[in-house]
Amino acid sequence: MKRNFILTTNLMCLLLIGTLCMVIAGIQDASAQILDPDLVLYFDYEDFDGNTVLEKSGRGYDGEINGNVTQSDDGKFGKAAQFAAGSFLDLDGPNVKPEDLPIEGMSLIAWINVASVSDMALFNARATDGTWLVHPEARGDGNFRWLNRGPNPGRTIFDVRAGENKANEWQHYAGTYSRADGLAVLYINGEKVGEENARLDTPIADNWGQGARVGLNIDNQRPFTGLMDDFNLWKRGLTAEEVTDIMNNGLGATLTAVEAQGKLATTWGRLKAN
């Protein structure tokens, strides 16, 4: 009788452990879910792990800190990243999966608070053939830049320069491009400041073979110096309404897509608290 009781107790313990393991595995799987099929990178700068900044899109492209990138409590939403001159996040560009690369469109969004009005790269990637495929910048001549390129040679798709760059205050940068629409738009603080029809009908360069970085060009030029928050990169052109929602609320954890009048409208939940 006693032996049967022990066997039954052991069996119950094993079942309990198994159930607990399944629950933990489920939590881990949920945390690794991709937030949106078009979201490629998302740094909210809430979680630093040693020499790594955790990336939150669900794709796992964490940023390796090179130089001095620290966490600041003075973010636009919660915490932010403080970039010292010459510092950057290395995204291991050659190992980004081909299906995750923005080719038919791209949107890049971030809150920035630059230390001075000078040439600063928010993000940079370079293809194996030498193509500088994207230039989202705060510029020393007092404006901003938004550019995409196709494969070399000389394949500039658009190059928008507009807006008013200011130091020591939060500014919202949003560049969008859709190849299908043939249009690139630059928004600063939610206002459209510039746009350009595509000069060429070509895909954006299809690899980051020479690297991808947040905060510094691949040739170690145009260092971002100051605060950055809520950085997100997409492989489609976002709408003006989506840009405004992200600017006002921060990028959401719940991305509920509904079809309205033949277009995809997105309702954003909140991932970060004010």
URBEL-V741403 format. One record per pair of residues at least 24 apart in sequence whose ideal C-beta (glycine too) atoms are under 10 Angstrom apart, sorted by the first residue. I is the first residue (numbers start at 1). J is the second residue. D is the distance in Angstrom with one decimal. If there is no record, write none. Layout:
# URBEL-V741403
I,J,D / I,J,D
This chain:
# URBEL-V741403
30,58,9.8 / 31,56,9.7 / 31,58,8.1 / 32,58,5.9 / 32,59,9.1 / 32,60,7.4 / 33,57,10.0 / 33,58,5.2 / 33,253,10.0 / 34,58,3.8 / 34,59,6.2 / 34,60,9.6 / 34,100,9.5 / 34,255,9.8 / 35,59,9.1 / 35,232,9.6 / 35,251,8.1 / 35,252,8.1 / 35,253,6.5 / 35,254,8.6 / 35,255,5.9 / 35,269,9.8 / 35,271,8.2 / 36,232,9.5 / 36,234,8.0 / 36,235,10.0 / 36,236,9.7 / 36,251,9.1 / 36,252,9.1 / 36,255,4.5 / 36,257,8.4 / 36,266,8.2 / 36,268,9.8 / 37,99,9.9 / 37,235,8.7 / 37,236,9.3 / 37,255,9.1 / 37,257,9.3 / 38,100,9.9 / 38,102,8.7 / 38,105,8.4 / 38,107,8.6 / 38,233,9.9 / 38,234,5.1 / 38,235,5.2 / 38,236,4.6 / 38,237,9.7 / 38,238,8.7 / 38,255,9.3 / 38,264,10.0 / 38,266,9.8 / 39,100,9.6 / 39,107,9.6 / 39,232,6.5 / 39,233,7.8 / 39,234,5.8 / 39,235,8.1 / 39,236,9.4 / 39,251,8.0 / 39,255,7.8 / 40,91,9.9 / 40,96,8.1 / 40,97,9.8 / 40,100,5.4 / 40,101,7.5 / 40,102,6.4 / 40,106,8.7 / 40,107,9.6 / 40,108,9.7 / 40,232,8.4 / 40,233,4.8 / 40,234,6.3 / 40,235,5.5 / 40,236,9.9 / 41,89,9.8 / 41,91,7.3 / 41,96,9.2 / 41,100,8.9 / 41,102,9.8 / 41,108,8.9 / 41,123,8.3 / 41,212,8.8 / 41,214,8.1 / 41,231,7.0 / 41,232,6.5 / 41,233,4.1 / 41,234,8.6 / 41,235,10.0 / 42,109,9.7 / 42,230,8.3 / 42,231,7.2 / 42,232,4.7 / 42,233,7.8 / 42,234,9.5 / 42,251,6.1 / 42,253,9.9 / 42,271,8.6 / 43,80,9.9 / 43,81,7.2 / 43,89,7.4 / 43,91,9.8 / 43,110,8.5 / 43,214,6.8 / 43,228,7.9 / 43,229,8.6 / 43,230,7.9 / 43,231,4.4 / 43,232,7.7 / 43,233,9.2 / 43,251,9.9 / 44,75,8.5 / 44,77,7.2 / 44,78,7.1 / 44,79,7.9 / 44,80,9.1 / 44,81,9.6 / 44,229,7.4 / 44,230,5.9 / 44,231,8.0 / 44,232,8.7 / 44,250,7.5 / 44,251,7.3 / 44,271,6.8 / 44,272,5.5 / 45,69,9.1 / 45,70,9.9 / 45,71,6.5 / 45,72,8.0 / 45,75,6.5 / 45,76,10.0 / 45,77,9.2 / 45,78,7.9 / 45,79,5.4 / 45,80,5.3 / 45,81,4.3 / 45,82,9.2 / 45,89,10.0 / 45,227,9.1 / 45,228,7.2 / 45,229,6.0 / 45,230,7.9 / 45,231,7.8 / 45,272,9.5 / 46,71,8.3 / 46,75,8.4 / 46,77,8.8 / 46,78,5.6 / 46,79,5.3 / 46,80,9.3 / 46,81,10.0 / 46,229,9.6 / 46,230,10.0 / 46,271,8.9 / 46,272,6.8 / 46,273,9.8 / 47,71,8.8 / 47,79,8.8 / 48,79,8.8 / 48,81,8.4 / 52,89,8.9 / 52,90,10.0 / 53,81,6.8 / 53,89,5.8 / 53,214,8.5 / 53,231,9.8 / 55,89,8.9 / 55,91,8.1 / 55,214,9.8 / 55,231,9.5 / 56,232,8.9 / 56,251,8.3 / 56,253,8.6 / 56,271,7.3 / 56,272,9.5 / 57,100,9.0 / 57,232,7.8 / 57,233,8.5 / 57,234,9.5 / 57,251,9.3 / 59,96,8.6 / 59,97,7.9 / 59,100,6.0 / 60,97,10.0 / 61,89,9.7 / 61,91,5.5 / 61,92,7.4 / 61,93,9.4 / 61,95,8.8 / 61,96,6.5 / 61,97,9.2 / 61,100,7.9 / 61,212,8.6 / 61,233,9.6 / 62,89,8.6 / 62,90,9.8 / 62,91,8.3 / 62,92,8.9 / 63,88,8.3 / 63,89,3.0 / 63,90,6.6 / 63,91,5.9 / 63,92,9.1 / 63,212,9.7 / 63,213,8.5 / 63,214,6.0 / 63,215,9.0 / 63,231,9.5 / 64,88,9.2 / 64,89,6.7 / 64,90,4.4 / 64,91,7.9 / 64,92,7.3 / 64,213,9.8 / 65,89,6.4 / 65,90,8.0 / 65,215,9.9 / 66,90,5.5 / 66,213,8.2 / 66,215,9.0 / 66,216,8.0 / 67,215,8.7 / 67,216,8.3 / 67,223,8.8 / 69,214,8.8 / 69,215,7.2 / 69,224,9.7 / 69,228,9.1 / 72,113,9.5 / 72,226,9.9 / 72,227,6.0 / 72,228,9.5 / 72,229,8.8 / 74,113,8.1 / 74,170,9.4 / 74,227,6.5 / 74,229,9.1 / 75,111,7.8 / 75,113,9.2 / 75,170,9.2 / 75,227,7.1 / 75,228,8.9 / 75,229,4.4 / 75,230,8.0 / 75,250,9.8 / 75,272,8.5 / 76,110,9.5 / 76,111,4.2 / 76,112,9.2 / 76,113,7.9 / 76,170,5.4 / 76,171,9.9 / 76,172,8.2 / 76,227,8.2 / 76,228,9.3 / 76,229,4.4 / 76,230,6.4 / 76,247,9.4 / 76,250,8.0 / 76,272,9.2 / 76,274,9.1 / 77,111,7.7 / 77,229,6.1 / 77,230,5.6 / 77,249,8.5 / 77,250,4.3 / 77,251,8.9 / 77,270,9.1 / 77,271,8.8 / 77,272,4.3 / 77,273,7.5 / 77,274,6.4 / 78,229,7.9 / 78,230,9.0 / 78,250,8.3 / 78,271,9.7 / 78,272,5.0 / 78,273,6.3 / 78,274,7.8 / 79,227,9.9 / 79,229,7.7 / 79,272,8.9 / 80,111,7.7 / 80,112,9.5 / 80,113,7.7 / 80,170,9.3 / 80,226,9.4 / 80,227,4.6 / 80,228,6.2 / 80,229,4.1 / 80,230,8.4 / 80,231,9.9 / 81,214,8.4 / 81,215,8.2 / 81,224,9.5 / 81,226,9.6 / 81,227,7.0 / 81,228,5.1 / 81,229,7.3 / 81,231,8.3 / 82,113,9.5 / 82,115,9.6 / 82,225,9.3 / 82,226,7.5 / 82,227,5.8 / 82,228,8.3 / 83,112,9.7 / 83,114,9.6 / 83,115,8.9 / 83,120,8.9 / 83,214,8.5 / 83,215,4.9 / 83,216,8.4 / 83,223,7.6 / 83,224,5.0 / 83,225,5.9 / 83,226,6.4 / 83,227,7.7 / 83,228,6.4 / 84,115,9.4 / 84,215,9.6 / 84,223,8.5 / 84,224,9.7 / 84,225,6.8 / 84,226,9.5 / 85,115,8.2 / 85,116,9.6 / 85,118,9.6 / 85,120,9.5 / 85,215,9.8 / 85,216,9.2 / 85,223,4.8 / 85,224,8.5 / 85,225,4.6 / 85,226,9.5 / 86,215,9.1 / 86,216,6.8 / 86,220,7.3 / 86,223,4.9 / 86,224,9.6 / 86,225,8.4 / 87,214,9.9 / 87,215,6.3 / 87,216,7.1 / 87,223,7.3 / 87,224,8.2 / 87,225,8.4 / 88,121,8.6 / 88,123,9.6 / 88,124,8.6 / 88,211,9.9 / 88,213,4.5 / 88,214,6.2 / 88,215,4.0 / 88,216,3.7 / 88,217,8.9 / 88,218,9.6 / 88,220,8.8 / 88,223,7.6 / 88,224,7.6 / 89,123,9.3 / 89,212,9.2 / 89,213,6.4 / 89,214,4.1 / 89,215,6.1 / 89,216,8.8 / 89,228,9.7 / 89,231,9.2 / 90,211,7.3 / 90,212,8.0 / 90,213,6.0 / 90,214,8.6 / 90,215,9.8 / 90,216,9.3 / 91,123,8.8 / 91,124,9.9 / 91,125,8.1 / 91,208,7.7 / 91,211,7.8 / 91,212,4.3 / 91,213,6.4 / 91,214,6.9 / 91,233,9.7 / 92,208,8.8 / 92,211,8.0 / 92,212,7.6 / 92,213,10.0 / 93,124,9.5 / 93,125,5.7 / 93,126,7.7 / 93,127,9.1 / 93,128,9.8 / 93,207,8.0 / 93,208,3.2 / 93,209,6.8 / 93,210,7.0 / 93,211,4.3 / 93,212,3.4 / 93,213,7.9 / 93,218,8.4 / 94,128,8.2 / 94,207,7.7 / 94,208,6.6 / 94,209,5.2 / 94,210,7.7 / 94,211,7.1 / 94,212,8.7 / 95,208,8.8 / 95,209,9.9 / 95,212,9.8 / 96,125,8.7 / 96,207,8.2 / 96,208,5.4 / 96,209,9.6 / 96,212,6.7 / 98,206,7.1 / 98,207,7.3 / 98,208,10.0 / 99,235,9.1 / 100,208,9.8 / 100,233,9.9 / 100,235,7.3 / 101,125,8.9 / 101,127,9.8 / 101,133,9.4 / 101,203,9.7 / 101,204,8.0 / 101,205,8.7 / 101,206,6.1 / 101,207,6.8 / 101,208,6.9 / 101,212,9.6 / 101,235,6.9 / 102,133,8.8 / 102,134,8.2 / 102,148,8.4 / 102,177,8.5 / 102,179,9.9 / 102,203,9.5 / 102,204,5.9 / 102,205,9.8 / 102,206,9.5 / 102,208,10.0 / 102,233,7.1 / 102,234,6.9 / 102,235,3.9 / 102,236,7.7 / 102,237,9.6 / 103,133,9.7 / 103,150,9.4 / 103,179,8.1 / 103,202,9.9 / 103,203,4.6 / 103,204,5.2 / 103,205,8.1 / 103,206,5.3 / 103,207,9.5 / 103,235,7.0 / 104,177,9.4 / 104,178,7.7 / 104,179,4.8 / 104,180,7.0 / 104,203,6.3 / 104,204,7.6 / 104,235,7.2 / 104,236,7.3 / 104,237,9.0 / 105,148,9.0 / 105,176,7.9 / 105,177,5.6 / 105,178,4.5 / 105,179,5.6 / 105,180,7.2 / 105,181,8.3 / 105,183,10.0 / 105,184,9.6 / 105,203,9.5 / 105,204,7.9 / 105,234,7.7 / 105,235,6.3 / 105,236,4.3 / 105,237,4.5 / 105,238,8.9 / 106,133,8.9 / 106,134,6.8 / 106,136,9.4 / 106,146,9.5 / 106,148,6.0 / 106,157,9.8 / 106,175,7.7 / 106,176,7.7 / 106,177,5.2 / 106,178,8.8 / 106,179,9.2 / 106,184,9.0 / 106,204,6.1 / 106,233,7.3 / 106,234,6.7 / 106,235,6.5 / 106,236,7.7 / 106,237,7.3 / 106,238,9.7 / 107,136,10.0 / 107,146,9.9 / 107,174,7.0 / 107,175,6.7 / 107,176,4.4 / 107,177,7.1 / 107,178,8.8 / 107,185,9.3 / 107,187,9.9 / 107,232,8.0 / 107,233,7.2 / 107,234,4.1 / 107,235,8.3 / 107,236,6.7 / 107,237,5.8 / 107,238,4.3 / 107,239,9.5 / 107,242,8.3 / 107,243,7.8 / 107,246,9.4 / 108,134,7.3 / 108,136,4.8 / 108,146,7.8 / 108,148,9.8 / 108,173,7.5 / 108,174,7.4 / 108,175,5.1 / 108,176,8.2 / 108,177,9.2 / 108,231,8.0 / 108,232,7.6 / 108,233,5.2 / 108,234,7.6 / 108,238,9.7 / 109,136,9.2 / 109,172,7.7 / 109,173,6.9 / 109,174,4.6 / 109,175,7.8 / 109,176,8.5 / 109,187,8.7 / 109,230,7.3 / 109,231,7.3 / 109,232,5.1 / 109,233,7.8 / 109,234,7.9 / 109,238,7.5 / 109,242,9.1 / 109,243,6.8 / 109,246,5.7 / 109,247,7.7 / 109,251,7.8 / 110,136,7.9 / 110,171,9.4 / 110,172,7.8 / 110,173,5.4 / 110,174,8.1 / 110,175,9.7 / 110,214,8.8 / 110,224,9.8 / 110,228,5.8 / 110,229,7.1 / 110,230,6.3 / 110,231,4.2 / 110,232,7.3 / 110,233,9.0 / 110,246,9.9 / 111,170,5.7 / 111,171,7.4 / 111,172,5.5 / 111,173,7.7 / 111,174,9.9 / 111,189,9.9 / 111,227,8.0 / 111,228,7.0 / 111,229,4.3 / 111,230,5.2 / 111,231,8.1 / 111,246,9.7 / 111,247,8.0 / 111,250,9.0 / 112,136,9.8 / 112,138,6.3 / 112,144,9.6 / 112,165,9.4 / 112,169,9.7 / 112,170,7.4 / 112,171,5.7 / 112,172,8.0 / 112,173,5.8 / 112,224,7.7 / 112,226,6.7 / 112,227,7.1 / 112,228,5.5 / 112,229,7.9 / 112,230,9.8 / 112,231,8.9 / 113,166,9.4 / 113,167,8.4 / 113,168,6.8 / 113,169,6.4 / 113,170,4.9 / 113,171,7.2 / 113,226,5.1 / 113,227,4.0 / 113,228,7.7 / 113,229,8.1 / 114,138,5.3 / 114,165,7.2 / 114,166,7.9 / 114,167,5.5 / 114,168,7.6 / 114,169,8.8 / 114,170,9.8 / 114,171,7.7 / 114,224,7.4 / 114,225,6.8 / 114,226,4.3 / 114,227,8.2 / 114,228,9.1 / 115,167,6.4 / 115,168,7.1 / 115,224,9.2 / 115,225,4.5 / 115,226,4.2 / 115,227,8.4 / 116,140,8.4 / 116,165,9.7 / 116,167,5.1 / 116,168,8.3 / 116,225,6.9 / 116,226,8.0 / 117,141,8.5 / 117,142,6.1 / 117,143,9.7 / 117,164,9.6 / 117,165,5.4 / 117,166,7.2 / 117,167,5.2 / 117,168,9.7 / 118,165,9.0 / 118,167,8.7 / 118,222,8.3 / 118,223,8.7 / 118,224,9.9 / 118,225,7.8 / 119,145,8.9 / 119,165,9.8 / 119,217,9.2 / 119,221,7.7 / 119,222,4.5 / 119,223,8.6 / 119,224,9.6 / 120,144,9.9 / 120,165,8.7 / 120,215,8.2 / 120,216,9.0 / 120,217,9.8 / 120,222,5.8 / 120,223,6.7 / 120,224,4.4 / 120,225,6.5 / 120,226,7.6 / 120,228,9.8 / 121,145,9.3 / 121,213,7.8 / 121,214,8.7 / 121,215,6.8 / 121,216,6.0 / 121,217,4.9 / 121,218,9.3 / 121,221,7.7 / 121,222,4.2 / 121,223,7.4 / 121,224,5.9 / 122,146,9.9 / 122,173,6.5 / 122,175,9.1 / 122,213,9.9 / 122,214,7.1 / 122,215,7.3 / 122,216,9.9 / 122,222,9.5 / 122,224,6.2 / 122,228,7.3 / 122,231,7.4 / 122,233,9.7 / 123,175,9.8 / 123,212,7.5 / 123,213,7.1 / 123,214,5.4 / 123,215,7.8 / 123,216,9.5 / 123,217,9.5 / 123,224,9.0 / 123,228,10.0 / 123,231,7.6 / 123,233,6.8 / 124,208,9.6 / 124,210,10.0 / 124,211,8.1 / 124,212,7.1 / 124,213,5.3 / 124,214,8.3 / 124,215,8.6 / 124,216,7.0 / 124,217,4.5 / 124,218,5.6 / 124,219,8.8 / 124,221,9.1 / 124,222,7.9 / 124,224,9.8 / 125,204,9.6 / 125,205,8.2 / 125,207,8.8 / 125,208,4.4 / 125,209,9.2 / 125,210,8.1 / 125,211,7.0 / 125,212,4.0 / 125,213,7.6 / 125,217,9.7 / 125,218,7.5 / 125,233,9.6 / 126,205,8.5 / 126,207,9.4 / 126,208,7.1 / 126,209,7.6 / 126,210,4.0 / 126,211,6.1 / 126,212,7.9 / 126,213,9.3 / 126,217,8.3 / 126,218,4.5 / 126,219,8.3 / 127,151,7.0 / 127,152,7.8 / 127,204,9.2 / 127,205,4.1 / 127,206,7.3 / 127,207,5.1 / 127,208,6.8 / 127,209,5.6 / 127,210,6.6 / 127,211,9.8 / 128,152,10.0 / 128,205,8.8 / 128,206,9.5 / 128,207,5.6 / 128,208,8.7 / 128,209,3.2 / 128,210,6.3 / 129,153,8.7 / 129,155,9.9 / 129,205,7.4 / 129,206,10.0 / 129,207,8.5 / 129,209,8.0 / 129,210,8.9 / 130,205,9.5 / 130,209,9.5 / 130,210,7.3 / 130,218,10.0 / 131,155,7.0 / 131,156,9.9 / 131,204,9.0 / 131,205,4.2 / 131,206,9.5 / 131,207,8.9 / 131,209,9.5 / 131,210,8.9 / 132,156,9.6 / 132,205,8.7 / 132,210,9.4 / 132,217,7.9 / 132,218,7.8 / 132,219,8.9 / 133,157,9.3 / 133,204,5.7 / 133,205,4.0 / 133,206,8.9 / 133,207,8.8 / 133,208,7.8 / 133,210,9.9 / 133,212,9.4 / 134,175,8.6 / 134,177,9.4 / 134,204,7.6 / 134,205,8.7 / 134,208,9.6 / 134,212,9.1 / 134,233,9.0 / 135,159,7.8 / 135,160,9.9 / 135,161,9.9 / 135,175,9.3 / 135,217,8.4 / 135,222,8.7 / 136,173,6.6 / 136,174,9.3 / 136,175,5.4 / 136,186,9.0 / 136,233,9.2 / 137,161,9.0 / 137,165,9.0 / 137,173,9.0 / 137,175,9.7 / 137,217,9.1 / 137,222,6.5 / 137,224,8.9 / 138,163,9.0 / 138,165,4.8 / 138,166,9.0 / 138,167,9.1 / 138,171,7.7 / 138,173,7.3 / 138,188,9.8 / 138,222,9.2 / 138,224,7.8 / 138,225,10.0 / 138,226,8.8 / 139,163,9.2 / 139,165,6.0 / 139,222,8.9 / 140,165,8.0 / 140,222,9.1 / 141,165,8.3 / 142,166,8.7 / 143,186,9.4 / 143,188,9.1 / 143,193,8.3 / 143,194,8.6 / 144,171,8.5 / 144,173,6.4 / 144,174,10.0 / 144,175,8.3 / 144,186,6.4 / 144,187,9.7 / 144,188,6.1 / 144,193,7.4 / 144,194,8.3 / 145,173,10.0 / 145,175,8.6 / 145,186,8.2 / 145,194,9.5 / 145,222,10.0 / 146,173,8.4 / 146,174,8.8 / 146,175,3.5 / 146,176,8.3 / 146,177,7.8 / 146,184,6.4 / 146,185,8.1 / 146,186,4.4 / 146,187,9.3 / 146,193,9.7 / 146,194,7.6 / 146,195,9.5 / 146,196,8.7 / 147,175,8.4 / 147,177,9.4 / 147,184,8.4 / 147,186,9.9 / 147,196,9.6 / 148,175,8.7 / 148,177,5.5 / 148,179,9.1 / 148,184,7.0 / 148,198,8.8 / 148,200,10.0 / 148,202,9.6 / 148,203,9.7 / 148,204,5.1 / 148,205,8.4 / 149,200,9.2 / 149,202,8.8 / 149,204,7.1 / 149,205,6.1 / 150,179,9.7 / 150,198,9.9 / 150,199,9.9 / 150,200,6.3 / 150,201,9.2 / 150,202,3.6 / 150,203,6.0 / 150,204,6.2 / 150,205,5.9 / 150,206,8.9 / 151,202,7.4 / 151,203,8.1 / 151,204,9.0 / 151,205,5.3 / 151,206,7.4 / 151,207,9.4 / 152,205,8.0 / 154,200,9.6 / 155,199,9.1 / 155,200,6.3 / 155,202,5.9 / 155,203,9.7 / 155,204,9.3 / 155,205,7.7 / 156,198,9.9 / 156,199,6.3 / 156,200,7.5 / 156,202,9.8 / 157,182,9.3 / 157,184,7.4 / 157,196,9.0 / 157,198,5.4 / 157,199,6.1 / 157,200,5.5 / 157,201,8.7 / 157,202,6.4 / 157,203,8.9 / 157,204,6.9 / 157,205,9.7 / 158,182,9.3 / 158,183,8.4 / 158,184,4.0 / 158,185,9.5 / 158,186,9.6 / 158,194,9.9 / 158,195,8.8 / 158,196,4.4 / 158,197,7.7 / 158,198,5.8 / 158,199,6.2 / 158,200,8.8 / 159,184,8.6 / 159,196,7.1 / 159,199,8.4 / 160,184,5.7 / 160,185,7.6 / 160,186,4.6 / 160,193,8.5 / 160,194,4.4 / 160,195,6.7 / 160,196,5.0 / 161,186,8.3 / 161,193,9.6 / 161,194,7.0 / 161,196,9.5 / 162,186,5.6 / 162,187,9.8 / 162,188,7.7 / 162,192,8.9 / 162,193,4.2 / 162,194,3.0 / 162,195,8.5 / 162,196,9.5 / 163,187,8.6 / 163,188,4.0 / 163,189,8.5 / 163,191,8.4 / 163,192,9.7 / 163,193,4.0 / 163,194,6.9 / 164,188,7.4 / 164,189,9.7 / 164,193,8.1 / 167,225,9.9 / 167,226,7.9 / 168,226,8.0 / 168,227,9.7 / 170,226,10.0 / 170,227,7.8 / 170,229,8.1 / 172,229,9.8 / 172,230,8.8 / 172,243,8.5 / 172,244,9.5 / 172,246,8.6 / 172,247,4.7 / 172,248,9.2 / 173,228,9.6 / 173,231,9.5 / 173,247,9.7 / 174,232,9.6 / 174,238,7.5 / 174,240,9.1 / 174,242,9.2 / 174,243,4.6 / 174,244,9.0 / 174,246,7.6 / 174,247,7.0 / 175,237,9.4 / 175,238,9.6 / 175,243,9.5 / 176,234,8.3 / 176,236,8.6 / 176,237,4.4 / 176,238,5.1 / 176,239,8.0 / 176,240,8.4 / 176,242,8.7 / 176,243,6.9 / 177,204,7.9 / 177,234,9.9 / 177,236,8.9 / 177,237,5.2 / 177,238,9.7 / 178,236,6.6 / 178,237,3.1 / 178,238,8.9 / 178,239,9.5 / 179,203,6.7 / 179,204,7.7 / 179,236,9.4 / 179,237,8.2 / 180,236,8.9 / 180,237,8.1 / 181,237,6.5 / 183,237,7.5 / 184,237,8.0 / 185,237,7.7 / 185,238,9.2 / 185,239,9.7 / 185,240,7.7 / 185,243,8.6 / 187,238,9.5 / 187,240,7.2 / 187,243,5.3 / 187,244,8.4 / 187,247,8.1 / 189,247,7.5 / 190,240,8.4 / 190,243,6.7 / 190,244,5.2 / 190,245,9.9 / 190,246,9.6 / 190,247,5.1 / 190,248,7.8 / 191,240,9.7 / 191,244,9.7 / 192,240,7.0 / 192,243,9.2 / 204,235,9.1 / 229,272,8.9 / 230,271,9.4 / 230,272,7.2 / 236,264,9.5 / 238,266,8.6 / 239,263,8.2 / 239,264,8.7 / 239,265,8.2 / 239,266,8.2 / 241,265,7.5 / 241,266,8.2 / 242,266,5.7 / 242,267,10.0 / 242,268,7.7 / 249,274,9.0 / 250,274,8.1
